[in-house]
């Protein structure tokens, strides 16, 4: 258990850069004269880089071992984060450098999942839940740091401080993996990357799990990208001005991400007890209700918005660890890296598009359509619900396949 906590702490430290852009987004839109769609594109660039990274490191982990790939990519994550913090000075440079940061950040995710699946043979749902909860903790820490640094040193100071945390993650990761073997699962001759991918595509239950994760990622990653800006806008509407509103939005978002820590751990544990698909369906439906209603609430008191955002985070992230565990139970270990790679391309590809689409709707609602603020935000948040609608459908289909008996010891 001590090993798992140390490994999770490393994951939390790597995750701080994920929310750096979201925290400073309202200030950067003004300073760099960006539209909402451009701001969303920068966050999407991170997701796009992240998905390319995950696709690559999944296959590399199968071929060279998850431990080795994790350690090598940790160094790249540290360097790229610092480059973004120091050199980003406009839309184009931020698009490129934040995309590079995402590209170098996948090594602590997919190989980390494979290492935990290798080490934790029992109660995998709970173990993977803790690992994903650690990422939510890192997101919260990143926002809290940014909210504290923005009034003191501006958005540049917030970027630089959060970029130092991946260095801590690298050190913790190296320490956690000192006694962990670098396992490479042998595959038959001729089973290259294309053949491994084909084996995954032919696995119908695994593909349903992957599609369920994809629709889940659209909703979750879009929500994480825009929540700080939404709460900052709500703060402005309630009378808070300028930098203080941005700092408040980041701080309140961080509190909701702490609730997401509970959601990740809770979802994995409940799925061990009640079944994988049962808990996924419960959480996915609750999250969809939030997506279709949250934006319309912008004029409500801040404590109501924060309470709803906490529930939204808990239900939105609770099935992340379950999707990961489900895939390990439905996939041959020899092709698990390939399965994670394909899932990453589809899931983070959807997650890369969602913030941009959200921003497009904001721009459209405020310019051509000129809707009231609550309508603009309501429509923007509803795009996340529309993207997530098919998630429960594919998981329901998975639940009724014979192979679902492999899940959670037969609890489906």
C-alpha positions as CSV (number, residue, x, y, z in Angstrom):
1,X,0.0,0.0,0.0
2,X,2.9,2.4,0.8
3,X,4.3,1.7,-2.7
4,X,0.9,2.6,-4.3
5,X,0.7,5.8,-2.3
6,X,4.2,6.9,-3.5
7,X,3.4,6.0,-7.1
8,X,0.2,7.9,-6.9
9,X,2.0,11.0,-5.4
10,X,4.2,11.0,-8.5
11,X,1.1,10.9,-10.7
12,X,-0.4,13.9,-8.8
13,X,2.8,15.9,-9.3
14,X,2.9,15.3,-13.0
15,X,-0.8,16.3,-13.3
16,X,-0.4,19.9,-12.1
17,X,0.4,21.2,-15.6
18,X,-3.0,19.9,-16.9
19,X,-4.9,22.8,-15.3
20,X,-2.3,25.5,-15.7
21,X,-4.0,26.9,-18.8
22,X,-7.5,26.7,-17.5
23,X,-6.6,28.6,-14.4
24,X,-5.2,31.6,-16.3
25,X,-7.5,31.4,-19.3
26,X,-9.6,34.5,-18.5
27,X,-6.5,36.7,-18.1
28,X,-4.8,35.3,-21.1
29,X,-7.8,35.9,-23.4
30,X,-7.5,39.6,-22.5
31,X,-3.7,39.9,-22.6
32,X,-3.3,38.0,-25.8
33,X,-6.5,39.1,-27.5
34,X,-7.8,35.6,-28.0
35,X,-11.4,34.5,-28.8
36,X,-13.0,31.8,-26.8
37,X,-12.5,29.3,-29.6
38,X,-8.7,30.1,-29.7
39,X,-8.5,29.6,-26.0
40,X,-10.3,26.3,-26.3
41,X,-7.9,25.3,-29.1
42,X,-4.9,25.7,-26.8
43,X,-6.4,23.4,-24.3
44,X,-7.3,21.1,-27.2
45,X,-3.7,21.1,-28.3
46,X,-2.6,19.7,-24.9
47,X,-5.2,16.9,-25.3
48,X,-4.1,16.2,-28.9
49,X,-0.5,16.0,-27.8
50,X,-1.5,13.8,-24.9
51,X,-3.4,11.4,-27.1
52,X,-0.5,11.0,-29.5
53,X,1.8,10.4,-26.5
54,X,-0.5,7.8,-25.1
55,X,-0.9,6.0,-28.4
56,X,2.9,5.8,-28.8
57,X,3.8,4.9,-25.2
58,X,1.2,2.1,-25.1
59,X,2.9,0.3,-28.0
60,X,6.4,1.1,-26.6
61,X,5.4,-0.3,-23.2
62,X,4.3,-3.6,-24.9
63,X,7.7,-3.7,-26.7
64,X,10.2,-2.3,-24.2
65,X,8.4,-2.6,-20.8
66,X,6.1,-0.1,-19.0
67,X,8.7,0.7,-16.3
68,X,11.4,1.7,-18.8
69,X,9.1,3.9,-20.9
70,X,7.7,5.6,-17.7
71,X,11.1,6.6,-16.5
72,X,12.3,7.9,-19.9
73,X,9.2,10.0,-20.6
74,X,9.3,11.5,-17.1
75,X,12.3,13.6,-18.2
76,X,10.6,14.8,-21.3
77,X,7.5,15.9,-19.2
78,X,9.7,18.0,-16.9
79,X,11.5,19.8,-19.8
80,X,8.4,20.5,-21.9
81,X,6.5,21.9,-18.9
82,X,9.2,24.3,-18.1
83,X,9.5,25.4,-21.8
84,X,5.8,26.2,-21.9
85,X,6.0,28.2,-18.6
86,X,8.9,30.3,-19.6
87,X,8.5,30.8,-23.4
88,X,4.7,31.0,-24.1
89,X,3.9,34.6,-25.0
90,X,0.9,34.5,-27.4
91,X,-1.7,32.2,-29.0
92,X,0.6,30.6,-31.5
93,X,3.5,29.9,-29.1
94,X,1.0,28.7,-26.4
95,X,-0.7,26.4,-29.0
96,X,2.7,24.8,-29.9
97,X,4.3,24.7,-26.5
98,X,1.2,23.5,-24.5
99,X,0.7,20.9,-27.2
100,X,4.3,19.8,-26.7
101,X,3.7,19.6,-23.0
102,X,0.7,17.3,-23.6
103,X,2.8,15.2,-26.0
104,X,5.4,14.6,-23.3
105,X,3.0,14.0,-20.4
106,X,1.5,10.6,-21.4
107,X,4.4,8.5,-19.9
108,X,3.0,8.8,-16.4
109,X,-0.5,7.6,-17.5
110,X,-0.6,4.5,-19.8
111,X,2.6,2.9,-18.5
112,X,1.5,3.8,-15.0
113,X,-1.8,1.9,-15.5
114,X,0.1,-1.1,-16.8
115,X,2.5,-1.1,-13.9
116,X,-0.4,-1.0,-11.4
117,X,-2.2,-3.8,-13.2
118,X,1.0,-5.8,-13.0
119,X,1.6,-5.1,-9.3
120,X,-1.9,-5.1,-7.9
121,X,-3.5,-8.4,-8.7
122,X,-6.3,-8.0,-6.2
123,X,-8.8,-5.1,-6.0
124,X,-7.5,-3.6,-9.2
125,X,-10.6,-1.3,-9.3
126,X,-9.6,0.3,-6.1
127,X,-5.9,0.5,-7.0
128,X,-6.6,2.1,-10.4
129,X,-9.1,4.4,-8.7
130,X,-6.5,5.7,-6.3
131,X,-4.1,6.3,-9.3
132,X,-6.7,8.3,-11.2
133,X,-7.8,10.1,-8.0
134,X,-4.1,11.2,-7.7
135,X,-4.4,12.9,-11.0
136,X,-7.5,14.8,-9.8
137,X,-5.5,15.8,-6.7
138,X,-2.8,17.1,-9.0
139,X,-5.4,19.1,-11.0
140,X,-6.6,20.6,-7.7
141,X,-3.1,21.4,-6.5
142,X,-2.3,23.1,-9.8
143,X,-5.4,25.3,-9.6
144,X,-4.7,26.2,-6.0
145,X,-1.2,27.1,-6.8
146,X,-2.3,29.2,-9.8
147,X,-5.0,30.9,-7.8
148,X,-2.4,31.9,-5.1
149,X,0.2,33.0,-7.6
150,X,-1.9,35.0,-10.1
151,X,-2.5,37.9,-7.7
152,X,1.2,37.8,-6.6
153,X,3.1,37.2,-9.8
154,X,0.5,37.0,-12.6
155,X,-0.1,34.2,-14.9
156,X,3.6,33.8,-15.8
157,X,4.5,33.1,-12.1
158,X,1.6,30.6,-11.9
159,X,2.9,28.8,-14.9
160,X,6.5,28.6,-13.7
161,X,5.6,27.3,-10.2
162,X,3.2,24.6,-11.5
163,X,5.8,23.6,-14.0
164,X,8.2,22.7,-11.2
165,X,6.0,20.0,-9.8
166,X,6.7,17.4,-12.6
167,X,10.3,17.5,-11.4
168,X,9.0,16.3,-8.0
169,X,7.0,13.6,-9.9
170,X,10.0,12.4,-11.7
171,X,12.0,11.9,-8.5
172,X,9.1,10.2,-6.7
173,X,8.5,7.9,-9.8
174,X,12.1,6.9,-9.9
175,X,12.1,6.0,-6.2
176,X,8.8,4.0,-6.5
177,X,10.1,1.9,-9.4
178,X,13.5,1.1,-8.0
179,X,12.5,-2.5,-7.2
180,X,9.8,-3.0,-9.9
181,X,10.9,-5.3,-12.7
182,X,10.6,-4.2,-16.3
183,X,8.2,-6.9,-17.6
184,X,7.8,-7.5,-21.3
185,X,5.0,-9.9,-22.3
186,X,6.2,-12.1,-25.2
187,X,4.0,-12.2,-28.3
188,X,3.9,-14.6,-31.2
189,X,6.2,-13.9,-34.2
190,X,4.7,-11.5,-36.7
191,X,2.5,-9.8,-34.1
192,X,3.7,-6.2,-34.7
193,X,1.9,-3.1,-33.7
194,X,-0.6,-3.5,-36.5
195,X,-1.4,-7.1,-35.6
196,X,-1.7,-6.1,-31.9
197,X,-4.1,-3.4,-32.8
198,X,-6.1,-5.7,-34.9
199,X,-6.4,-8.2,-32.0
200,X,-8.0,-5.4,-29.9
201,X,-10.4,-4.3,-32.7
202,X,-11.6,-7.8,-33.0
203,X,-12.3,-8.0,-29.3
204,X,-16.0,-6.7,-29.3
205,X,-16.3,-6.4,-25.5
206,X,-13.0,-4.5,-25.2
207,X,-14.1,-2.2,-28.1
208,X,-17.4,-1.4,-26.3
209,X,-15.4,-0.5,-23.2
210,X,-13.2,1.7,-25.3
211,X,-16.1,3.5,-27.0
212,X,-17.8,4.0,-23.6
213,X,-14.5,5.6,-22.4
214,X,-14.4,7.8,-25.5
215,X,-17.9,9.4,-24.9
216,X,-17.0,9.7,-21.2
217,X,-13.8,11.6,-22.1
218,X,-15.6,14.1,-24.3
219,X,-17.7,15.2,-21.4
220,X,-15.1,15.0,-18.6
221,X,-12.2,16.8,-20.4
222,X,-14.4,19.5,-21.8
223,X,-15.7,20.1,-18.3
224,X,-12.2,20.3,-16.8
225,X,-11.1,22.7,-19.5
226,X,-13.9,25.3,-19.0
227,X,-15.0,25.0,-15.3
228,X,-12.5,27.6,-13.9
229,X,-13.5,30.2,-16.6
230,X,-17.2,29.5,-15.9
231,X,-16.9,30.0,-12.2
232,X,-14.8,33.1,-12.8
233,X,-17.6,34.4,-15.1
234,X,-20.1,33.6,-12.3
235,X,-18.0,35.5,-9.9
236,X,-17.9,38.5,-12.2
237,X,-21.7,38.3,-12.5
238,X,-22.0,38.4,-8.7
239,X,-19.8,41.5,-8.4
240,X,-16.2,40.3,-8.1
241,X,-13.9,42.0,-10.5
242,X,-10.9,41.3,-12.6
243,X,-8.0,39.3,-11.3
244,X,-9.8,38.5,-8.1
245,X,-12.6,36.8,-10.1
246,X,-10.0,34.7,-12.0
247,X,-8.3,33.7,-8.8
248,X,-11.6,32.9,-7.1
249,X,-12.7,30.8,-10.1
250,X,-9.5,28.8,-10.0
251,X,-9.7,28.3,-6.2
252,X,-13.3,27.1,-6.3
253,X,-12.6,24.8,-9.2
254,X,-9.7,23.3,-7.2
255,X,-12.2,22.5,-4.4
256,X,-14.4,20.7,-6.8
257,X,-11.4,18.7,-8.1
258,X,-10.7,17.6,-4.5
259,X,-14.2,16.1,-4.7
260,X,-13.1,14.3,-7.9
261,X,-10.4,12.6,-5.9
262,X,-13.1,11.0,-3.8
263,X,-15.0,10.2,-7.0
264,X,-12.2,8.3,-8.6
265,X,-11.5,6.2,-5.5
266,X,-15.2,5.7,-4.7
267,X,-16.0,4.6,-8.3
268,X,-13.3,1.9,-8.4
269,X,-14.2,0.6,-4.9
270,X,-17.9,0.5,-5.7
271,X,-17.3,-1.4,-9.0
272,X,-15.4,-4.1,-7.1
273,X,-18.4,-4.6,-4.9
274,X,-21.4,-3.9,-7.2
275,X,-20.0,-4.6,-10.7
276,X,-18.3,-2.5,-13.3
277,X,-21.1,-1.7,-15.7
278,X,-23.6,-1.1,-12.9
279,X,-21.6,1.7,-11.4
280,X,-20.5,3.1,-14.8
281,X,-24.2,3.5,-15.8
282,X,-25.1,5.1,-12.5
283,X,-22.3,7.7,-12.7
284,X,-22.7,8.4,-16.4
285,X,-26.4,9.2,-16.2
286,X,-25.9,11.5,-13.2
287,X,-23.0,13.3,-15.0
288,X,-25.2,13.8,-18.1
289,X,-27.9,15.5,-16.0
290,X,-25.2,17.9,-14.8
291,X,-23.9,18.6,-18.3
292,X,-27.4,19.6,-19.6
293,X,-28.2,21.8,-16.6
294,X,-25.0,23.3,-15.2
295,X,-24.6,26.2,-17.6
296,X,-28.1,27.5,-17.2
297,X,-27.3,28.0,-13.4
298,X,-24.8,30.8,-13.8
299,X,-26.9,33.4,-12.1
300,X,-27.4,31.2,-9.0
301,X,-25.5,31.9,-5.7
302,X,-21.8,30.8,-5.9
303,X,-22.3,28.2,-3.1
304,X,-24.9,26.4,-5.2
305,X,-22.7,26.4,-8.3
306,X,-19.8,25.0,-6.3
307,X,-22.0,22.3,-4.8
308,X,-23.3,21.3,-8.2
309,X,-19.7,21.4,-9.6
310,X,-18.5,19.0,-6.8
311,X,-21.3,16.5,-7.7
312,X,-20.5,17.0,-11.4
313,X,-16.8,16.2,-10.8
314,X,-17.6,13.2,-8.6
315,X,-19.9,11.6,-11.1
316,X,-17.9,12.7,-14.1
317,X,-14.7,11.1,-13.0
318,X,-16.0,8.2,-11.0
319,X,-16.2,5.9,-14.0
320,X,-12.6,6.7,-15.2
321,X,-11.0,4.0,-13.1
322,X,-13.7,1.5,-13.8
323,X,-13.2,1.9,-17.6
324,X,-9.5,1.3,-17.0
325,X,-10.1,-1.8,-14.9
326,X,-12.8,-3.1,-17.3
327,X,-10.3,-3.0,-20.2
328,X,-7.7,-5.0,-18.2
329,X,-10.3,-7.7,-17.5
330,X,-11.4,-8.0,-21.1
331,X,-8.0,-7.8,-22.9
332,X,-5.2,-10.3,-23.2
333,X,-2.2,-8.9,-21.2
334,X,0.0,-9.2,-24.3
335,X,-2.2,-6.6,-26.1
336,X,-3.1,-4.4,-23.1
337,X,-0.7,-1.6,-24.2
338,X,-2.2,-1.6,-27.7
339,X,-5.7,-1.5,-26.1
340,X,-4.8,1.5,-24.0
341,X,-3.2,3.1,-27.0
342,X,-6.4,2.8,-29.1
343,X,-8.5,4.0,-26.2
344,X,-6.2,7.0,-25.8
345,X,-6.5,8.0,-29.4
346,X,-10.3,7.8,-29.4
347,X,-10.8,9.1,-25.8
348,X,-8.4,12.0,-25.8
349,X,-9.2,12.7,-29.4
350,X,-12.8,13.4,-28.3
351,X,-11.5,15.3,-25.3
352,X,-9.3,17.4,-27.6
353,X,-12.3,18.5,-29.7
354,X,-14.7,19.1,-26.8
355,X,-13.1,22.3,-25.4
356,X,-12.8,23.8,-28.9
357,X,-16.5,23.1,-29.7
358,X,-17.4,24.5,-26.3
359,X,-15.6,27.7,-27.2
360,X,-17.1,27.9,-30.6
361,X,-20.6,27.9,-29.1
362,X,-19.6,30.6,-26.6
363,X,-18.3,32.8,-29.5
364,X,-21.4,32.2,-31.6
365,X,-23.8,32.8,-28.7
366,X,-22.2,36.1,-27.8
367,X,-21.7,37.5,-31.3
368,X,-24.1,36.5,-34.0
369,X,-26.9,35.1,-31.8
370,X,-26.4,37.6,-29.0
371,X,-28.1,35.4,-26.4
372,X,-28.3,36.3,-22.7
373,X,-25.3,35.0,-20.7
374,X,-27.2,32.1,-19.0
375,X,-28.3,30.9,-22.5
376,X,-24.8,31.1,-23.9
377,X,-23.3,29.1,-21.1
378,X,-26.2,26.7,-21.0
379,X,-25.8,25.9,-24.7
380,X,-22.0,25.5,-24.4
381,X,-22.3,23.1,-21.5
382,X,-25.0,21.1,-23.3
383,X,-22.4,20.3,-26.0
384,X,-20.7,18.2,-23.4
385,X,-23.9,16.3,-22.7
386,X,-24.6,15.7,-26.3
387,X,-21.1,14.2,-26.8
388,X,-21.6,11.9,-23.8
389,X,-25.1,10.6,-24.6
390,X,-23.9,7.4,-26.3
391,X,-21.7,6.4,-23.3
392,X,-24.5,4.6,-21.3
393,X,-25.8,3.0,-24.5
394,X,-22.5,1.2,-25.4
395,X,-22.0,0.2,-21.7
396,X,-25.5,-1.3,-21.6
397,X,-24.7,-3.4,-24.6
398,X,-21.4,-4.5,-23.0
399,X,-23.4,-5.5,-19.8
400,X,-25.5,-8.0,-21.8
401,X,-22.6,-9.8,-23.6
402,X,-21.5,-13.2,-22.2
403,X,-17.9,-11.8,-21.8
404,X,-19.2,-9.3,-19.2
405,X,-19.1,-12.2,-16.8
406,X,-15.3,-11.7,-16.6
407,X,-15.9,-8.3,-14.9
408,X,-15.3,-8.0,-11.2
409,X,-15.5,-11.7,-10.6
410,X,-18.8,-12.1,-12.4
411,X,-20.6,-9.0,-11.1
412,X,-20.6,-7.4,-14.5
